[in-house]
Amino acid sequence: MAELIGVIERLWRYPVKSTGGERLRSAEVDRRGLVGDRLYAVRDADGKFGSGKNTRRFRRMDGLLHLSSRYPEGDRRPQPPRERQQPRQPELIDPHGRTVADPTAYLRAYLGRDDVELVREGGISHFDQLPLSVLTTATLDWIRQEVPDVPIDERRFRPNVLLRTPPGTPPFVEDEWIGRGARTGDALRIEFLRSSERCVMTNQAQRDLPYSSRILKAIAAAHDNRLDVLAGVIAPGTARVGDPVLLA
């Protein structure tokens, strides 16, 4: 029998990797994840993508979190299912909330680098790990209790889905779902696979959220630096705010 584990509280899509995202009322989800999620990124001359950390694929580019991105069509469905394609290039929003005319030119001036450009995903994925990140309100509330004097909301952890869990749900309940499937809406089916290992990006300032090193320290001490649950998509469908999520 399927178990109700929560209701979709908020949906987030991040058109340009490592920038602030856009809240949606509904989102089409295909095998890659939310349609258009992290489809674009800031790439430098070495082929590395702008991020909050340095790895083999990513290069730390401070300041990206003060920007945001959105698709002009928002969460409207731009085409019938048979003809649906990925959204067109997203808009880049500066720290004052203004849409920039030329994203690549703006990024070069903003970052002080003449070797960066806004690019669409090609042969190398822009995702750090898996297509979907799900975070519960139970875990988010625990973080708020651990660092009560630091402003906390889900934007620090960049989930695609914030799931409203029933009263009394313990923090890190996401761990219990790993290895199991879930469904929501008419057709969307996902499989929970593992949790995210968190990095310094959770501490970084973004818009109205100040820098604080205490966030990552709390997660590291209590939960081995892991937070949320990552999922793959088994069957495409539509995710909607207010829809229940049932664990198989």
N, C-alpha and C positions, 0 to 999 in steps of 0.2 A: 504494500500500500504506500502511496506517495505521502510524504511528510511536508507540511507547510513550514518553510524555514524563514520566510519573511516576505515583505512587499517592497517592490522597487520604489525607493524614496527619491533618488535623483539619478539621472543619466548624464554622463560627461563624455565629450569627444574632444580630442586634441588635434586639430587639423595639421598644425606644424609642431613637430616633436619638440619638447622641452619649453614650449610656450604655454601660457594659460589657455584653458580650453573654453568650450561653450556648453552650457546646460541645454539639454533637449527634453522635450516631452515624450518623444518616441524616436526610435532609431532602427534602421534596417541593419541586420547583422548577417554577414556572410562568413565563409570559412576563414577569411582573413581577420574578422572582428567587426566592430562597428564600421559601417561603410564610410570611408574617408578618414578614419582615425589614424593619426600619425602618417598620413599618406605623403606629407611633405616634411622636409627637414632642412636645416641650414648645413651646408657642406663646405668644407675648406679645400684648399688645393691638394691636400694629401688624401682626399676622399673620405675624411672622417666627418661624422655628423655631430652638430652642436648638442651638448648635453650638460648635465651638472657634474659629470665625472670624466676621468680619463681612462679609457680602456683600449683594446685593440681596434674597436670600431668607432668609438666615441671620443670627442675632445671637449673638455670643459670650456664653456663659453659663458662667462658670468654676464648676467643681465637679461638672458632670454626669458627668465620667469617673470620679468616685469612687463613683458610683451604678452599679447594674447592673439588668438586667431579664431576665425569663424568662416563658415561657408555662407555665401550670400543667400542660398536657398534655405538655410537653417535646417529645421527638421521636417520641412515639407518633402513630400515624395516627388522628385522632379520628373520621373517618367513612369509609364506603366511597367509592371514587373518584367515583361518580356524584353523591353527595350532599355531597362535601367542600366546606367553606367555609373562609374565613380564620379563624384562631384567635380565641378571645375575648380581651378586654383582658388585657394582660400584668400580671404582678406587678412592682412596683418595689422594689428592694432597697437599703437604706441602706448607708452605708460600713462598718457593723459586721456586715453580712450578714443583717439582719432585714428581713422583708417589711413594708412600710408599709401601713396600713389604708386610707388615702385618699390616692392619689398626688398629686392636685392640691393638696390642703391641705398635704401634706408639702412639695411643691416650692415652694410660696409661702413657707413658713417657712424652708426650707433655703436658697433663693436670695435671700431678703429682698425679694421682689417680690410684690405682690398682683395683678398683671396676667397671670400665667402660668397655663396649664392643660395637662393632658395630653390630646391630641386624636388621633383616628384620621385617617389620610390622606384628604383630600377631593380637590378638583380640582387641587391643587398637589402635585407629587411631593416626598417627603421625601428622595429620593436626591440626592446631590451631582451624579452623572453617570449611570452605567449600572448595571444590576441586579446584576452579579456582579463581585467582585474576587478575583483569583487571585494568590497569592504563592508563590514557590518556596522550598524550604529552602536552595537554592544561594545565592539572593540574601540570605536572612535570615542565613545563616552569614557572608557577606561583611560585613554591617553589624556583626555581633558582632566581627569581626576589626578593623574600622576604629575602633570605640569599645570596646575590650576591658574597660574598667573601669566601663562603664555596663550595668546589667541590660537585656537585650534579649530580647523574644520577639514573636510576631506580633501580640499585642494592641495594640502601639503603632501598627500599620498597619491594623488592623481589616479584614482580608480575610474573605471568606466561605469561601474554600478555601485551606488551606495544602497545597501539593503537594510530596510527597517525591520529589525528582529523583534520578536515578542518580548514583553516585560520579563525580566529575570534571566534572560539569555546571558551566559557568561562571556567575558571577552575571549577573543581568539577561538571562538566557536568554529571559525572557518577551517581550522585544522581537522575537525571531525568529518568534513565533507570530502577531503582529498581521496581520490580514487572512486568517487561516486558521480553519477550524472544528475542533472536537474533539468527542468523544463519550465517555460513561462510563455504566456501568450498562446496563440493557436498552433505554432509549429516550432518555435525556437527550442533547441536542445543543446546543452553544453555538458562538458565533463570537467570536473575540478581535478587539477593535476598536481599543483604544488603551490607553496607560498613564495612571496617575493623576499629576496634579501635586500634590505634597505641600505641606502648610501647617504652621503651628506646632503643630497638634494632635499631631503625632508626637513633639514634645518634652515634652508635658504629663505631669504626674504622674497616675498612676491606681493606686489601691490600693497594691500593693507595688512599683510601678515609679516611681522618682523622676524629677523634672524634669531634663532635660539638653538644652541647645541644640546640643550637638555632633552629635546624630543628624541633624537637618535639614541642618546644615552639611556633613556627610559626603555625604549624598545629593545636595545641590546641587553640590558640587565634582566628584563622580565621574559623575553621571548627570543633570545638568540638572534637578534637583529632581523627577525622575520615579521612580516605584517601583510595581511590580506590573503586571498586565495586566487591563483591564476587558473584560467580555464581555456580549453580548446572548444571549438564549435563543432558539434556533431551534425546538426541539421539547422540550416539557416532559417531565419524568421524575423519577427519584429519584437523589440523590447519596448515597453511602455511604462511610464510612471504610473504607479498604482496597481500594476499587475502583480499577482502573487507568484512566488517562485516555489516550486515543489521539488523536493529531493526524491530521486528514484529509489 
